[in-house]
Amino acid sequence: MAIDQQLAIIQQNAETFIGASDLKEKLTNSTPLRIKLGVDPTRPDLTFGHWVVFNKLRQLQALGHHIIFVIGDYTTRIGDPSGRSSTRPVLTVEQIEANSQTYLDQAFKILDPQKTETRRNSEWFGKMSFGDLLSLTRQVTVAQLLEREDFNKRYTTNTPIALVEFLYPVLQAYDSIVLQSDIELGGADQLFNLCLGRQFQKCFGQNPQAVLCMPLLVGLDGVKKMSKSFGNYITFNDTSTDMYGKIMSIPDNTMWDYFKLLLLEPTEKVEERKKLSPMAMKKELAYSVVTRFFGESVAQDEQKHFETVFSHNAIPEDMPEFTVDHFSQCKTWVDVIVATNLYQGSKKELKRLIEQGGVEVNQERISNPQTPAQLTTTAIVRVGKRLFFKILV
């Protein structure tokens, strides 16, 4: 493929692209580029926010370039401070390892495993001496680090910044030196760290990597970036029912970015969609997303289920069933819902949902999370818009 065509694909949907001229020179050599993406396994699930970046990696794989997927099992011990107002909690080695494995399983739902090199940054940081670390820190000043937006905000508001958090972008930059990356990908909130990688490569006599920042996917609330911290997320491990239903819950003006960033539809096609029925377009989006993860037959079933339950305000015929004995230790409806293991949010999120009128028992709303669960008759419980289960007495 012509170099200009490759650059156009590389730049598609990107929010920031630095180093295009250097990259153009490397492409003339017809040598596959080394593309780096690092993720820290801080939680078990990847969200659709990661899908945006994985799509770009998949495009680059199709162009014949070399993808290096870095599991930050060492840097997770620090925790990426991007956008944080407090230091992240420390995970155990066992938690990090368990999360790392599930990250790989999920990432390969998008990436081609045969064309992906997987590395863990404990491979080099585990061997680094304290003297090596001191040498690295000489390459960056405190003033530079305080230019980073989140560090600057915390500093000016007298919010504590742990010294170890300052080391995080330094370690991420060193990954690029070890891997000799030509491009590093990340979300828009990673711009500072990626540019620091360019600086470090120059200091170590390497050609600086290009920086490619992808937009942050807006979450289900249509306002904040998709994040498990905000409870506005869809994960790769969601059930097909939840995945379809969550897509249908997003605001109309948010779905156009999903068509563009998740399904990679060109801007012209998305603009044409805006002239059509929003409900029809959202159903098509949900159908396409579920098809991508579960196949078309499952997507057809979920669309039928959604239309039956929500379009006609009906209770589904098939739903999980539990006997009353299953809830013998439960005192409140919060306890009951948690005991089913069907609800994927936190207890705090569930209590908020109940207070907002999002939980019904036999079509009667519960408004108080402390409402006792009196299991004396068969009950159909609805949690949110998508989850139903039956309790048999």
VOFI-128944 format. One record per atom (N, C-alpha, C, O): x, y, z; residue in one letter. Coordinates in steps of 0.001 Angstrom, whole numbers, plus 500000, padded with zeros to 6 digits. Example, Ala and Ser with C-alpha at 12.3 -4.5 7.8 and 13.67 -1.06 7.14 Angstrom:
residues 2
513190494310507800a512300495500507800a513200496700507800a514236496681508465a512850497750507080s513670498940507140s512900500030507870s513409501138508039s
END
This chain:
residues 393
500843498806500000m500000500000500000m500878501243500000m501921501265500654m500470502269499278a501225503517499211a501357504123500608a500483503958501460a502472504830500822i502761505383502134i501678506358502584i501263506323503742i501218507217501695d500175508184502063d498880507485502462d498166507954503348d498574506351501803q497377505596502164q497534504983503553q496593504981504347q498727504462503842q498973503897505164q498834504968506248q498227504734507293q499403506140505984l499323507225506963l497881507653507210l497508508008508328l497072507614506146a495659507978506292a494937506983507194a494097507380508002a495255505690507067i494635504670507912i495129504806509345i494351504693510292i496438505051509500i497009505223510831i496339506390511552i496073506322512752i496076507444510816q495545508670511409q494027508658511571q493477509523512254q493340507692510955q491874507655511017q491374507675512468q491793506857513287q490488508603512772n489849508758514089n490798509214515191n490362509395516328n492090509405514887a493038509791515940a492765511214516417a492400512083515626a492942511442517704e492784512780518263e494091513557518180e494086514768517961e495219512855518356t496547513477518270t497487512539517534t497518511339517809t498257513088516593f499223512299515833f500499513122515741f500550514116515017f501523512713516470i502800513423516515i503882512551515889i503964511354516162i504711513165515045g505824512426514452g505519511813513110g506151510830512723g504550512377512377a504162511809511082a505317511842510084a505488510896509316a506107512908510082s507204513023509112s508268511958509361s508784511358508417s508602511719510655d509564510665510980d509025509301510571d509769508446510092d507733509108510764l507104507835510441l507112507597508935l507311506474508471l506892508667508184k506883508549506726k508234508056506227k508307507252505298k509301508545506852e510650508123506463e510866506644506783e511484505922506000e510356506189507938k510506504782508299k509721503876507352k510160502770507037k508560504347506901l507733503535506010l508378503334504643l508084502355503958l509244504243504245t509910504093502942t510862502908502931t511233502426501861t511262502432504104n512194501301504178n511503499954504021n512161498917503945n510168499974503972s509368498745503817s509593497743504942s509349496549504767s510057498220506095t510233497359507266t509025497538508170t508629498672508440t508424496440508650p507259496582509530p507568497464510733p508613497317511368p506669498370511038l506818499233512206l506545498441513480l505768497486513486l507199498859514552r506978498248515862r505974499135516623r506279500266517000r504778498586516833i503673499349517426i503462498880518856i503267497690519103i503500499814519796k503404499465521223k502099499968521833k501700501113521623k501446499098522588l500330499497523449l500536498839524796l500711497623524876l500517499632525853g500624499082527199g499330499236527966g498688500284527896g498939498209528698v497756498280529566v498126497726530936v498866496749531049v497604498360531959d497828497890533330d496625497086533796d495507497600533785d496824495845534202p495701494991534623p495231495310536029p495389494510536951p494641496510536181t494171496950537492t492822496342537866t492485496260539047t492053495919536870r490735495316537095r490584494107536178r491343493980535217r489642493225536439p489521492009535626p488997492244534209p489278491446533315p488237493327533985d487544493479532709d488089494633531884d488452495683532416d488139494417530573l488401495497529634l487059496103529233l486068495384529103l487023497412529039t485793498077528625t485864498435527143t486904498283526502t484744498911526611f484709499301525207f485618500504524931f485934500794523777f486035501197525986g487030502244525792g488325501664525244g488990502297524424g488691500453525696h489879499776525165h489661499348523715h490609499292522932h488412499047523361w488114498593522007w488546499639520972w488987499285519878w488420500911521312v488799501984520389v490272501846519992v490620501961518817v491133501599520987v492565501479520715v492876500146520032v493718500088519136v492195499072520456f492419497768519827f492041497790518348f492679497127517530f491004498552518010n490640498680516596n491801499231515777n492073498766514670n492482500231516339k493619500820515633k494744499799515479k495377499722514426k494992499019516526l496014497974516439l495658496956515365l496525496507514615l494378496595515292r493940495611514295r494153496162512886r494561495426511987r493881497442512693q494135498064511395q495615497994511034q495972497714509889q496467498251512015l497906498232511778l498403496811511529l499341496607510759l497778495830512178q498110494435511874q497789494110510419q498551493423509739q496647494616509954a496241494363508567a497215494992507569a497339494529506436a497903496050508001l498899496697507141l500246495980507190l501176496348506473l500347494956508038g501576494175508104g502573494619509149g503723494181509128g502152495495510079h503085495990511080h503071495096512326h502144494316512542h504117495231513131h504364494351514275h503767494965515543h504168496051515961h502812494266516149i502118494758517333i502757494163518589i502959492953518689i503072495045519546i503597494604520839i502602495024521917i502441496211522199i501944494048522508f500939494290523544f501626494097524896f501975492979525275f501814495198525611v502566495171526866v501606495087528053v500790495983528268v501713494013528812i500970493887530059i501811494534531156i502900494056531476i501303495619531727g502067496346532738g501948495714534108g501457496339535048g502404494457534222d502273493778535514d503170494403536585d502898494261537776d504241495093536170y505108495773537133y504578497181537440y504500497579538602y504219497922536398t503734499294536622t502371499309537321t501998500319537917t501629498210537255t500356498138537976t500574498292539480t499678498730540202t501761497932539944r502048498060541375r502071499534541798r501869499857542968r502321500420540828i502243501860541091i500826502343540821i500215503016541650i500307501984539633g498987502444539218g499085503734538437g499638504717538931g498557503749537223d498595504945536383d497807506060537054d496612505899537302d498455507200537356p497744508287538032p496903509165537109p496325510152537566p496822508826535813s496086509665534860s494655509900535328s493899508958535564s494300511179535456g492937511548535819g492557511239537251g491390511372537620g493513510832538064r493204510439539437r493410511604540401r494305512429540217r492576511655541421s492730512672542456s493313512073543731s493484512768544732s493617510771543686s494226510112544846s495069508941544358s494899508463543236s495971508489545206t496845507378544857t496027506092544742t495148505838545567t496315505282543719r495578504035543530r495920503025544623r497039503030545137r494970502159544986p495273501105545959p496243500088545359p496254499871544147p497045499475546203v498043498505545749v497402497131545611v496722496668546527v497616496473544468l497100495131544246l498165494096544613l499361494385544572l497725492901544968t498667491820545243t499179491253543919t498580491461542864t500291490537543998v500854489890542803v499845488905542211v499725488783540992v499120488204543087e498134487225542623e496985487910541873e496526487405540849e496524489050542378q495454489792541695q495924490288540330q495186490210539348q497139490791540272i497685491296539010i497795490170537996i497463490355536825i498257489005538434e498417487885537510e497066487398536987e496928487097535801e496072487321537872a494736486885537448a494152487869536447a493573487460535441a494300489171536714n493793490191535785n494541490141534457n493940490333533400n495852489884534504s496657489835533281s496147488765532330s496042488992531124s495833487604532877q495375486508532026q494033486818531376q493830486536530195q493119487398532147t491817487712531556t491931488848530541t491151488899529589t492896489766530727y493129490823529742y493515490224528398y493019490649527354y494395489241528430l494832488613527176l493665487909526498l493487488023525285l492867487177527281d491711486473526708d490760487452526029d490213487158524967d490564488615526644q489633489599526092q490229490345524900q489535490598523915q491510490696524986a492151491457523908a492117490697522589a491988491297521522a492233489388522664f492275488597521440f490894488367520832f490757487660519834f489876488967521438k488577489019520768k488608490043519638k487771490012518736k489583490952519696i489741491970518660i491040491756517880i491036491803516650i492130491526518572l493431491396517935l493644489991517379l493034489028517844l494513489886516385d494915488594515834d496067488069516694d497155488643516674d495845486986517450p496902486508518355p498151486045517615p499249486074518172p497990485614516349q499138485145515573q500047486291515147q501197486070514769q499528487519515211k500301488676514766k500587489641515923k500897490813515714k500475489117517140t500654489960518323t501748489389519210t501700488220519594t502733490215519533e503767489842520500e503335490360521867e503059491549522025e503277489478522844t502868489861524195t504093489920525106t504880488975525170t504238491032525800r505353491197526740r504810491678528076r503720492247528147r505570491448529124r505245491949530459r506408492817530909r507566492413530799r506108494007531414n507242494880531719n507990494489532996n508988495122533341n507522493460533698s508320492905534797s509572492227534253s510527492004534996s509576491897532956e510741491250532339e511989492118532489e513083491605532721e511820493444532356w512989494326532478w513020495091533800w514096495314534355w511858495495534312f511883496233535574f512244495334536751f512802495802537744f511928494044536644g512287493107537707g513786492930537850g514266492486538893g514533493277536800k515993493136536824k516700494472537046k517921494510537190k515951495552537073m516551496883537174m517049497143538593m516364496832539568m518249497718538698s518798498072540001s518338499474540397s517802500221539579s518553499812541649f518182501148542100f519016502201541375f518529503292541080f520263501871541094g521122502782540346g520590503037538948g520657504162538452g520055501988538302d519459502145536969d518276503111537023d518102503951536140d517471502976538074l516304503853538215l516745505303538416l516152506217537844l517770505510539217l518263506867539433l518744507489538125l518533508678537882l519392506679537282s519856507186535991s518686507623535122s518766508622534408s517604506867535190l516420507222534404l515839508554534862l515471509395534042l515758508740536174t515104509946536693t515877511213536330t515317512307536397t517148511091535947r517928512263535540r517442512837534208r517777513967533854r516644512042533467q516215512466532138q514967513352532158q514527513825531110q514399513577533337v513167514356533415v513201515208534686v513753514790535704v512614516393534625t512599517290535785t511226517281536454t510222516903535851t511214517706537710v509943517824538434v509048518854537751v507830518686537691v509661519925537236a508884520953536532a508165520359535332a507013520703535066a508832519469534606q508197518803533458q506996517973533917q505918518042533326q507195517202534960l506118516342535445l504919517159535908l503774516737535744l505181518336536490l504080519175536965l503342519865535829l502305520489536052l503871519757534601e503142520269533441e501986519355533070e501051519763532382e502062518086533545r500965517165533266r499718517646533974r499758517979535158r498612517683533253e497401518350533740e496934517847535088e496624518642535975e496879516510535257d496352515992536522d497318516230537679d496886516507538798d498632516124537419f499598516441538467f499507517918538851f499526518265540032f499407518776537842n499337520210538100n498102520572538920n498169521393539834n496979519950538581k495731520227539299k495844519795540751k495414520516541652k496415518636540980r496552518151542355r497537519016543144r497343519274544332r498604519460542456y499609520289543130y499018521646543534y499241522122544646y498259522263542610t497713523602542888t496579523566543901t496269524589544513t495961522420544087t494872522299545069t495352521628546362t494553521255547222t496680521486546474n497289520882547668n496794519455547918n496708519007549061n496468518749546827t496101517333546934t497381516503546864t498186516700545953t497583515592547794p498854514855547842p499160514095546543p498269513529545910p500426514100546170i500942513310545049i502070512457545604i503089512992546043i501910511160545593a502966510277546085a504147510306545113a503952510387543900a505355510241545638l506550510260544801l506524509127543781l506991509282542653l505973507983544194v505936506836543291v505072507124542063v505308506552540999v504058508018542197e503224508363541047e504007509144539999e503760509009538800e504957509966540459f505833510679539524f506669509700538698f507053509997537567f506946508530539277l507779507555538571l507016506838537460l507625506286536543l505682506843537538y504907506060536566y505210506464535117y505570505594534324y505080507747534732p505378508104533341p506827507833532953p507119507580531784p507740507883533929v509150507567533653v509293506100533256v509998505775532300v508622505219533994l508699503794533689l508007503477532362l508500502658531586l506880504115532103q506191503881530828q507068504324529661q507102503672528618q507770505424529843a508664505902528790a509808504917528555a510236504716527419a510297504308529628y511401503360529486y510961502105528715y511768501497528011y509694501720528844d509174500605528037d509479500820526554d509859499886525848d509309502047526097s509520502360524678s510976502180524271s511264501800523136s511901502453525202i513320502250524914i513625500762524775i514292500341523830i513133499973525724v513386498533525702v512830497903524429v513483497066523806v511626498309524050l510943497699522913l511276498363521581l510894497867520521l511998499500521639q512374500238520431q511150500486519541q511161500207518342q510119501008520154s508860501193519439s508939502339518446s509607503345518682s508241502166517327d508134503210516301d506882504051516497d506857505233516153d505838503430517055i504595504129517386i504134503629518745i504187502432519024i503679504553519592e503008504136520812e501589504665520783e501355505841520504e500629503770521078l499217504132521109l498746504332522539l499309503776523482l497716505126522678g497079505300523977g495848506164523831g495551506673522750g495128506326524942g493993507234524953g494480508669525018g495662508923525247g493565509603524818a493928511023524809a494537511462526140a495322512409526177a494179510780527237d494720511145528548d496145510636528761d496745510876529808d496682509931527762q498038509390527856q499073510236527111q500236509844527019q498666511380526585l499543512175525715l500877512503526382l501929512340525764l500850512960527623f502093513330528305f503047512138528382f504224512263528044f502544510989528824n503388509804528983n503997509369527655n505173509010527595n503196509401526592l503682508960525283l504755509904524750l505738509467524152l504558511197524972c505563512175524523c506850512048525332c507941512288524815c506717511670526602l507916511451527403l508711510271526848l509940510261526907l508005509279526311g508689508162525657g509527508634524484g510640508148524283g509006509580523701r509777510173522591r511053510830523119r512139510653522567r510893511591524199q512042512302524781q513111511312525255q514300511503524996q512682510263525944f513637509283526466f514369508563525342f515572508320525441f513652508218524269q514302507536523147q515398508404522547q516465507902522194q515145509690522432k516177510607521922k517388510604522843k518527510576522377k517143510631524157c518245510645525120c519091509374525031c520289509400525315c518467508269524639f519177506996524550f519624506681523118f519991505548522809f519588507697522251g520112507533520908g519216506770519946g519686506301518910g517926506634520272q516984505955519379q516179506982518588q516034508132519001q515664506546517450n514727507389516714n513441507504517530n512923506491518000n512916508714517708p511730508879518570p510481508245517965p510252508309516757p509691507641518821q508447507023518393q507425508084517998q507436509203518511q506553507711517083a505388508553516810a504377508329517938a504351507265518557a503567509318518191v502560509258519256v501176509312518616v500863510216517841v500367508332518956l499022508250518387l498024508121519528l497929507070520162l497283509190519787c496290509200520863c494893509097520270c494511509886519406c494145508120520742m492781507922520290m491798508623521241m492100508795522422m490629509026520734p489644509695521599p489185508792522730p489187507568522602p488791509409523839l488224508664524958l486742508437524676l485997509391524454l486320507193524685l484924506863524400l484033507357525527l484302507091526699l482978508073525178v482022508553526179v481197507367526683v480822506485525911v480924507359527974g480206506244528579g478707506302528378g478197507138527632g478007505405529050l476560505255528867l475781506489529306l474649506697528870l476381507307530168d475690508512530617d475750509631529583d475053510637529712d476593509453528544g476695510461527491g477481511690527888g477498512678527154g478145511644529059v478866512819529561v480331512503529848v481226513092529241v480575511585530759k481935511269531176k482531510158530315k481813509413529648k483870510066530346k484524508989529618k484088507648530208k483779507554531396k484068506617529369m483667505298529852m484683504805530867m485881504750530591m484186504446532049s485073504020533125s484283503204534137s483127503511534430s484910502171534663k484258501391535713k484086502227536967k483166501998537753k484975503203537155s484870504079538324s483582504897538288s483021505222539335s483112505229537088f481897506029536940f480654505162536766f479539505684536752f480827503848536633g479685502956536468g478959503123535142g477791502751535036g479620503674534127n478968503965532841n479598503167531707n479837503700530624n479862501904531956y480719501125531069y480016499906530463y478986499444530953y480609499411529393i480286498099528817i481608497345528764i482617497904528334i481621496098529190t482863495335529172t482827494254528095t481762493877527606t484000493772527742f484112492668526791f483454491408527334f483028490544526568f483371491304528665n482831490104529294n481356490218529647n480802489305530260n480707491318529275d479271491425529510d478515490330528773d478971489846527737d477365489942529303t476510489010528580t475953489696527333t475951490924527242t475489488910526391s474915489487525173s473688490341525500s473448491360524852s472914489926526505t471727490692526901t472125492051527451t471553493075527078t473119492053528347d473575493317528915d474204494204527846d473989495417527833d474973493604526960m475652494381525924m474621495070525024m474748496257524721m473610494324524604y472566494894523745y471791495975524503y471563497070523989y471395495651525724g470590496590526501g471337497859526854g470756498944526834g472618497742527179k473402498930527524k473552499854526315k473476501076526449k473764499273525147i473846500101523932i472538500849523729i472543502026523368i471414500170523959m470114500810523762m469858501908524798m468963502732524609m470627501932525882s470389502927526934s471176504224526717s470927505205527418s472115504258525768i472939505457525606i472123506584524973i471182506314524226i472464507833525259p471772508961524624p471952508918523106p472963508428522604p470963509434522392d471011509388520922d472268510037520363d472882509502519440d472662511192520914n473798511896520329n475138511226520625n476158511600520047n475140510240521521t476375509519521843t476640508380520867t477792508023520619t475568507810520311m475758506597519516m476556506821518238m477126505873517696m476608508057517747w477334508292516493w478829508040516676w479494507539515770w479353508388517849d480761508086518129d480987506583518210d482058506100517843d479997505840518685y480129504385518769y480201503779517367y480998502875517118y479364504282516453f479444503815515059f480836504092514490f481412503265513784f481350505253514807k482625505700514229k483828505016514872k484720504541514169k483858504964516202l485042504486516905l485048502976517141l486116502365517195l483877502374517281l483808500933517528l483625500137516244l484281499115516042l482731500605515377l482466499887514127l483269500441512955l483204499904511849l484029501519513191l484921502129512191l484184502579510935l484715502488509828l482965503063511113e482241503577509955e482780504955509581e483055505762510468e482936505244508286p483437506560507867p482466507672508243p481267507444508398p482997508860508385t482207510016508816t481015510250507900t479927510589508366t481218510070506593e480134510318505632e478938509400505899e477789509833505824e479217508130506211k478131507183506464k477417507519507767k476194507415507861k478193507923508772v477589508295510054v476681509514509885v475605509580510479v477117510471509078e476288511657508831e474979511278508148e473941511874508434e475014510304507260e473786509831506609e472857509161507615e471637509298507530e473440508439508566r472630507766509591r471858508779510442r470748508497510893r472439509940510655k471802510954511501k470477511448510920k469681512060511631k470238511188509642k468998511602509000k467875510579509202k466719510842508870k468231509400509755l467274508309509907l466758508237511340l467170509023512194l465860507297511600s465254507142512924s466306506796513973s467006505795513823s466438507602515039p467424507295516084p467220505923516707p468191505215516974p465961505535516943m465703504231517541m466162503107516615m466784502145517066m465860503227515329a466275502206514373a467800502120514291a468365501030514203a468452503273514320m469918503298514239m470548502693515499m471563502000515427m469929502968516655k470487502424517890k470331500905517928k471216500199518413k469213500406517420k469028498956517335k470055498338516403k470576497256516671k470342499026515311e471346498502514377e472732498501515016e473517497575514812e473026499538515787l474304499599516496l474414498449517489l475421497742517514l473381498261518304a473395497189519305a473513495824518630a474252494953519090a472778495650517538y472812494380516793y474227494114516268y474729492995516376y474864495132515707s476204494972515129s477243494674516202s478136493852515997s477125495344517348v478079495134518437v477963493710518985v478973493031519168v476733493258519246v476536491902519770v476990490860518746v477573489840519111v476724491117517472t477189490209516427t478706490079516458t479247488990516268t479391491195516698r480866491190516707r481415490272517788r482454489640517596r480722490194518934f481231489396520053f480605488011520167f481249487080520651f479351487864519724f478628486615519977f478098485930518717f477663484780518782f478126486604517592g477584486022516372g476184486529516067g475492487045516945g475776486376514810e474527486987514354e473288486333514951e472301487018515220e473321485018515162s472123484363515694s471810484857517107s470644485039517458s472842485074517913v472637485605519263v472109487035519186v471231487421519957v472649487820518251a472183489201518086a470704489238517707a469964490103518175a470275488307516867q468865488233516483q467992487933517700q466931488532517881q468457486992518537d467693486641519749d467600487834520700d466545488084521283d468702488566520854e468703489712521773e467810490837521258e467144491514522041e467799491033519954q466932492064519398q465462491704519619q464650492561519965q465136490444519417k463765489982519643k463398490138521116k462301490591521441k464321489762522010h464082489886523453h463853491343523836h462933491654524591h464686492229523316f464561493647523649f463221494197523180f462535494905523918f462858493866521951e461602494389521410e460394493848522178e459400494550522360e460491492586522627t459394491990523389t459240492657524751t458132492996525168t460364492840525437v460325493343526808v460113494847526869v459297495338527648v460859495578526037f460881497023526190f459957497764525232f459332498758525603f459875497281524011s458999497966523067s457537497719523406s456683498571523159s457247496532523982h455861496187524290h455611496139525796h454541495718526237h456603496571526590n456472496639528040n456028495303528639n455168495257529518n456631494217528148a456250492878528589a457320492292529496a458458492759529521a456938491272530234i457888490522531052i458352489334530223i457515488633529656i459655489081530132p460139487984529291p459640486628529781p459426486424530976p459459485707528838e459000484370529203e460103483582529900e459842482853530856e461315483729529426d462438482988529996d463278483918530864d463701484985530419d463510483507532094m464367484282532989m464947483324534016m464381482256534251m466081483692534639p466654482827535683p465674482631536834p464946483555537201p465656481425537403e464760481113538517e465572480635539721e466560479916539575e465141481046540903f465788480659542149f464714480239543140f463628480818543176f465025479229543943t464102478868545023t464358479787546206t465432480376546328t463373479901547064v463475480815548204v464617480413549138v465181481261549830v464962479111549161d466039478648550040d467374479298549687d468253479427550539d467520479706548425h468762480328547973h469040481638548723h470183482090548795h467984482238549276f468101483562549901f467881483514551413f467484484509552020f468137482367552007s467834482191553436s468613483155554331s468157483478555428s469788483619553877q470597484529554685q470376486002554333q471028486884554891q469457486259553409c469251487631552920c468196488365553747c467139487816554059c468500489599554090k467566490403554877k466861491469554036k465675491734554232k467593492079553098t467013493147552277t467020492731550813t467618491724550436t466326493549549981w466316493260548550w467695493466547924w468017492851546907w468498494322548526v469882494460548067v470604493128548228v471300492679547317v470437492495549395d471068491196549649d470584490148548648d471372489350548142d469281490159548370v468702489179547450v469297489322546053v469703488334545440v469345490538545559i469845490775544200i471318490403544092i471738489785543114i472096490778545095v473527490430545093v473716488916545122v474618488393544468v472864488204545880a473001486747546032a472761485989544729a473201484848544593a472068486608543768t471841485926542483t473090485888541617t473193485058540714t474056486792541887n475267486936541051n474936487372539626n475770487247538730n473727487880539413l473337488342538075l473672489814537884l473987490248536776l473603490567538956y473873492007538868y475379492234538882y476074491742539770y475891492983537894q477333493129537722q477907494400538336q479126494572538373q477052495284538814g477556496508539425g477930496304540888g477847495194541414g478338497377541529s478694497321542939s477445497480543804s476381497843543300s477571497210545099k476454497401546024k476043498868546078k474861499198546168k477036499729546024k476760501161546055k475920501570544847k474979502352544977k476262501039543675e475502501337542465e474088500779542564e473131501416542123e473958499581543146l472643498953543287l471748499775544214l470567499973543929l472307500245545311k471512501066546242k471041502350545564k469909502795545758k471937502935544764r471560504156544039r470445503860543042r469529504665542875r470523502702542379l469498502308541412l468139502153542095l467117502576541555l468130501551543275i466883501378544019i466300502735544403i465097502955544261i467136503638544883e466669504978545277e466097505743544085e465230506601544251e466581505432542896q466101506096541678q464883505400541080q464403505795540018q464373504350541764g463181503660541293g463453502649540199g462556502322539422g464672502151540126g465043501233539052g464880499769539381g465309498920538600g464271499437540521v464064498034540909v462589497826541234v461986498614541963v462018496758540686e460613496428540944e460492494983541403e461235494113540949e459552494735542306v459188493381542707v457714493220542401v456873493926542957v457403492282541509n456023492095541038n455421493413540570n454278493745540886n456234494165539797q455842495408539144q455551496556540119q454927497550539747q456008496408541365e455913497495542338e457319497979542671e458196497184543007e457524499286542574r458852499837542802r459271499776544262r458457499914545175r460575499564544451i461180499654545783i461998500935545784i462779501156544858i461850501760546764s462569503035546781s463616503128547889s464438504043547901s463577502170548820n464510502191549944n465393500946549916n464873499831549956n466720501108549848p467617499940549804p467502499040551024p467876497869550971p466982499583552133q466853498789553361q465514498056553464q465222497439554489q464707498122552416t463405497445552435t463598495945552677t464328495292551931t462948495386553717p463113493950554003p462573493102552850p461570493446552225p463252491999552583a462811491075551540a461908490025552175a462389489079552798a460594490195552015q459630489247552571q459265488242551487q458407488503550643q459921487103551521l459780486102550461l458713485092550844l459014483963551231l457472485513550730t456356484636551099t455546484187549898t454774483233549985t455720484869548786t455018484477547554t456010484517546394t457047485175546471t455681483817545339t456514483846544139t456643485287543652t455661486028543608t457860485671543290a458107487065542910a458923487149541634a459839486358541410a458575488123540801i459377488462539630i460060489789539930i459402490788540223i461381489786539853v462171490965540203v462795491553538936v463406490840538140v462631492847538769r463282493562537661r464315494505538253r464014495299539144r465546494404537739v466637495274538183v467118496078536982v467656495516536028v466923497389537031g467246498201535867g466269497905534738g465115497550534978g466736498054533521k465860497840532369k466014496454531751k465181496036530946k467082495737532128r467402494533531383r467370493236532190r467218492153531626r467512493348533501l467675492139534304l466368491740534990l465770492519535733l465941490496534718f464769489920535350f465165488580535973f465997487857535424f464569488258537114f464698486900537658f463464486579538496f462749487479538934f463221485288538712k462024484842539424k462447484092540690k463392483303540687k461712484369541769i461928483671543032i460724482746543270i459586483211543334i460976481450543398l459909480469543575l459777480116545049l460756479751545700l458574480226545565v458301479907546964v457534478583547017v457193478110548102v
END
